[in-house]
């Protein structure tokens, strides 16, 4: 079997999860293929082998395995599965939208995040219940973050199909923030389980493809209202650089207190003034 392979997360719940193997060429036709897991650096796990079966995904030849009662990936328990005899791993993340809120593993989650270059204190970010916002991505670093349980949000100013596809394969990437005018061709490279959002300004309607939006506090203070029901992340421009995760978390909490109905927002994000 060649080294060109791809695992893709399919339908996922606490009851069962589908994982697809999509070969990149017709020559990659494995006689036997197994998924092994779960594994976790946070504790001992009882692993099992799950054989793939030939299946059809749209017009593509594929292989599928259904894992009963899967160990879902969360920052607290970063469980993952391995493709046998290869370095390929996959974390099964169940991050979804209900109404105007985010839910991770069936629990409402207000996503507090900040754009900050001081990412060496990743453990402190987790202790502060704060998610870093990054603007660059490497698949090897993303897979390492998946294993370590260190999530992040990815803002992409100049997206490509390859970048979006690679980021979608990484459980540690919670969300993708794409440009408002991102093309359909590029967006369609994303996988179904990853949430897509964009920044919204007063003179733009909410794009049909956006699953959530980020809105600046200056616009929120005008009494702006969305045209449809959708999770809204409130953003504040501030001096977020060189602040510790604990200080950034306090800034998020102050930001929430300054907003009318601050507890109703799906997220509170701090962005650097330099991006204005």
C-alpha positions as CSV (number, residue, x, y, z in Angstrom):
1,X,0.0,0.0,0.0
2,X,1.4,3.4,-0.9
3,X,2.0,6.2,1.6
4,X,-0.8,8.3,0.0
5,X,-3.8,7.8,2.2
6,X,-6.4,9.8,4.0
7,X,-8.8,9.1,6.9
8,X,-11.9,11.2,7.1
9,X,-14.4,11.5,9.9
10,X,-18.0,10.8,9.0
11,X,-21.2,10.6,11.0
12,X,-20.3,10.9,14.7
13,X,-22.1,10.6,18.0
14,X,-21.4,9.1,21.4
15,X,-23.1,5.9,20.2
16,X,-21.1,5.3,17.0
17,X,-18.8,7.0,14.5
18,X,-18.0,6.3,10.9
19,X,-14.4,6.7,9.6
20,X,-13.7,6.6,5.9
21,X,-10.5,5.6,4.2
22,X,-10.2,7.4,0.9
23,X,-7.3,6.3,-1.4
24,X,-5.8,9.0,-3.5
25,X,-5.4,6.6,-6.5
26,X,-7.1,3.6,-7.9
27,X,-3.9,1.6,-7.2
28,X,-4.3,2.0,-3.5
29,X,-6.7,-1.0,-3.1
30,X,-5.8,-2.6,0.3
31,X,-6.6,-6.2,0.9
32,X,-6.9,-5.7,4.6
33,X,-7.2,-2.4,6.5
34,X,-7.8,-1.9,10.2
35,X,-8.3,1.0,12.6
36,X,-6.8,0.6,16.0
37,X,-7.6,2.5,19.2
38,X,-8.4,4.4,21.2
39,X,-5.1,5.8,22.4
40,X,-4.6,8.7,24.8
41,X,-1.6,10.3,26.5
42,X,-3.9,11.2,29.5
43,X,-4.5,7.6,30.6
44,X,-4.6,4.0,29.9
45,X,-7.1,2.8,27.2
46,X,-8.4,-0.6,26.1
47,X,-7.7,-0.7,22.4
48,X,-9.4,-2.8,19.8
49,X,-9.1,-3.4,16.0
50,X,-11.8,-2.4,13.7
51,X,-11.6,-3.8,10.1
52,X,-12.6,-1.5,7.2
53,X,-15.1,-2.7,4.6
54,X,-15.3,-1.7,1.0
55,X,-18.0,1.0,0.5
56,X,-19.0,3.8,-1.9
57,X,-18.8,7.5,-1.0
58,X,-20.6,9.4,-3.7
59,X,-18.8,8.4,-6.9
60,X,-15.6,7.4,-5.1
61,X,-14.4,3.9,-4.1
62,X,-13.7,4.0,-0.4
63,X,-13.5,1.9,2.8
64,X,-15.5,2.5,5.9
65,X,-15.5,1.3,9.5
66,X,-18.1,2.0,12.2
67,X,-16.7,2.3,15.7
68,X,-19.4,1.6,18.4
69,X,-19.3,3.9,21.5
70,X,-16.2,5.7,20.3
71,X,-13.9,7.6,22.6
72,X,-14.5,11.2,21.4
73,X,-11.6,13.7,21.2
74,X,-11.8,16.6,23.7
75,X,-9.0,18.8,25.2
76,X,-9.5,17.0,28.5
77,X,-9.3,13.5,26.9
78,X,-7.5,13.7,23.6
79,X,-8.4,10.2,22.4
80,X,-7.4,9.2,18.9
81,X,-7.3,6.2,16.6
82,X,-4.5,4.9,14.3
83,X,-4.5,3.4,10.9
84,X,-2.7,0.0,11.2
85,X,0.8,-0.1,9.8
86,X,0.9,3.7,9.0
87,X,1.5,7.0,10.8
88,X,-2.0,8.2,10.1
89,X,-4.1,9.1,13.1
90,X,-7.6,10.5,13.6
91,X,-9.3,12.1,16.5
92,X,-13.1,11.9,16.5
93,X,-14.3,15.4,17.6
94,X,-18.0,16.0,18.2
95,X,-18.2,19.8,18.0
96,X,-21.6,21.0,16.7
97,X,-24.1,23.8,16.7
98,X,-27.4,23.9,18.4
99,X,-29.4,27.0,18.0
100,X,-27.0,29.9,18.7
101,X,-24.4,28.0,20.7
102,X,-21.5,25.6,20.3
103,X,-21.6,22.2,21.9
104,X,-18.6,19.9,22.5
105,X,-19.4,16.3,23.4
106,X,-23.0,17.4,24.2
107,X,-22.0,20.2,26.5
108,X,-22.6,23.9,25.7
109,X,-19.2,25.6,25.3
110,X,-18.6,29.4,25.2
111,X,-15.4,29.6,23.2
112,X,-13.0,32.1,24.7
113,X,-10.0,32.7,22.5
114,X,-7.2,35.1,21.8
115,X,-4.7,35.8,19.0
116,X,-1.3,35.8,20.7
117,X,2.2,34.7,19.7
118,X,3.1,33.4,23.1
119,X,2.1,29.8,22.5
120,X,4.8,28.2,24.5
121,X,2.6,28.2,27.5
122,X,0.1,25.8,26.0
123,X,-0.6,24.1,29.3
124,X,-1.5,27.4,30.9
125,X,-3.8,28.2,28.0
126,X,-5.8,25.0,28.8
127,X,-5.8,25.8,32.6
128,X,-7.3,29.2,31.7
129,X,-9.9,27.5,29.5
130,X,-8.7,29.7,26.6
131,X,-8.1,28.7,23.0
132,X,-5.3,30.2,20.9
133,X,-6.1,31.7,17.4
134,X,-3.4,30.9,14.9
135,X,-2.9,32.1,11.3
136,X,-0.5,29.4,10.0
137,X,-0.8,25.6,9.9
138,X,1.4,22.6,9.4
139,X,-0.1,19.1,9.4
140,X,2.7,17.6,11.5
141,X,2.2,20.2,14.2
142,X,-1.6,19.8,14.0
143,X,-1.3,16.1,14.5
144,X,1.0,16.6,17.5
145,X,-1.6,19.0,18.9
146,X,-4.3,16.4,18.4
147,X,-2.3,13.8,20.4
148,X,-1.4,16.3,23.1
149,X,-5.0,17.7,23.4
150,X,-4.0,21.3,22.6
151,X,-6.8,22.8,20.4
152,X,-6.7,26.0,18.4
153,X,-8.7,28.1,16.0
154,X,-7.3,28.7,12.5
155,X,-7.8,32.0,10.7
156,X,-6.8,31.8,7.1
157,X,-6.4,35.0,5.1
158,X,-5.3,33.3,1.8
159,X,-6.8,29.8,1.9
160,X,-6.1,27.0,-0.5
161,X,-7.9,23.7,-1.0
162,X,-4.8,21.8,0.2
163,X,-4.6,23.8,3.4
164,X,-8.3,23.5,4.2
165,X,-8.2,19.8,3.6
166,X,-5.2,19.3,5.8
167,X,-6.6,21.4,8.6
168,X,-9.9,19.5,8.4
169,X,-8.1,16.3,9.1
170,X,-6.8,17.6,12.4
171,X,-9.1,17.2,15.5
172,X,-7.1,20.0,17.3
173,X,-8.4,22.5,14.7
174,X,-11.7,23.4,16.3
175,X,-12.9,25.9,13.7
176,X,-11.8,27.5,10.4
177,X,-12.2,31.3,9.9
178,X,-12.3,32.0,6.2
179,X,-12.5,35.3,4.2
180,X,-16.0,36.5,3.5
181,X,-15.4,36.1,-0.2
182,X,-13.8,32.6,0.0
183,X,-14.7,30.7,-3.2
184,X,-16.9,27.7,-3.3
185,X,-14.2,25.6,-4.8
186,X,-11.8,26.3,-1.8
187,X,-14.5,26.0,0.9
188,X,-15.7,22.6,-0.5
189,X,-12.3,21.1,0.5
190,X,-13.4,21.3,4.1
191,X,-14.8,18.2,5.8
192,X,-18.3,18.0,7.1
193,X,-17.4,17.8,10.8
194,X,-15.4,21.1,11.0
195,X,-17.2,24.4,11.6
196,X,-16.7,27.3,9.2
197,X,-17.0,30.9,10.1
198,X,-16.2,34.4,8.8
199,X,-15.9,38.0,10.0
200,X,-19.0,40.1,9.4
201,X,-19.3,43.8,8.9
202,X,-22.3,46.1,8.9
203,X,-22.6,46.3,5.1
204,X,-22.5,42.6,4.4
205,X,-25.3,40.0,4.7
206,X,-24.4,36.7,6.4
207,X,-23.1,34.3,3.7
208,X,-25.2,31.1,3.3
209,X,-22.2,28.9,3.9
210,X,-21.2,30.4,7.3
211,X,-22.0,28.2,10.3
212,X,-21.1,31.0,12.7
213,X,-19.9,34.6,12.4
214,X,-17.6,36.9,14.4
215,X,-18.8,40.4,14.9
216,X,-16.8,43.4,16.3
217,X,-18.0,44.9,19.5
218,X,-18.3,48.3,17.8
219,X,-21.0,46.8,15.5
220,X,-22.7,45.1,18.4
221,X,-23.0,48.3,20.3
222,X,-25.0,49.9,17.4
223,X,-27.9,47.4,18.1
224,X,-27.1,45.3,15.0
225,X,-29.1,42.1,14.7
226,X,-28.4,39.1,12.5
227,X,-30.6,38.2,9.6
228,X,-30.9,34.6,10.7
229,X,-30.4,32.5,13.8
230,X,-26.6,31.7,14.0
231,X,-23.9,31.5,16.7
232,X,-22.3,34.9,17.1
233,X,-18.7,35.3,18.4
234,X,-18.1,38.8,19.8
235,X,-14.6,40.2,19.1
236,X,-12.6,42.9,20.7
237,X,-9.4,44.6,19.3
238,X,-6.9,45.0,22.0
239,X,-3.3,44.6,23.0
240,X,-3.3,40.9,23.2
241,X,0.4,40.4,22.5
242,X,2.8,39.5,25.3
243,X,-0.1,38.8,27.7
244,X,-0.2,35.6,29.7
245,X,-3.1,33.2,29.2
246,X,-4.4,34.1,32.7
247,X,-4.3,37.8,31.8
248,X,-6.0,37.1,28.5
249,X,-8.8,35.1,30.2
250,X,-9.4,38.0,32.6
251,X,-9.6,40.3,29.6
252,X,-12.2,38.0,28.0
253,X,-14.3,38.0,31.2
254,X,-14.1,41.8,31.3
255,X,-15.2,41.9,27.7
256,X,-18.2,39.7,28.4
257,X,-19.2,42.0,31.3
258,X,-19.0,45.1,29.0
259,X,-21.5,43.6,26.5
260,X,-25.2,43.7,26.7
261,X,-26.4,40.1,27.3
262,X,-22.8,39.0,27.2
263,X,-23.6,35.5,28.4
264,X,-25.7,34.9,25.3
265,X,-22.7,35.0,22.8
266,X,-21.3,31.8,21.5
267,X,-17.7,33.0,22.0
268,X,-15.6,35.9,23.1
269,X,-12.4,36.5,21.1
270,X,-9.5,38.9,21.5
271,X,-7.8,40.1,18.4
272,X,-4.7,42.3,18.1
273,X,-5.1,45.9,17.1
274,X,-2.5,45.4,14.4
275,X,-5.0,43.6,12.3
276,X,-7.3,46.6,12.0
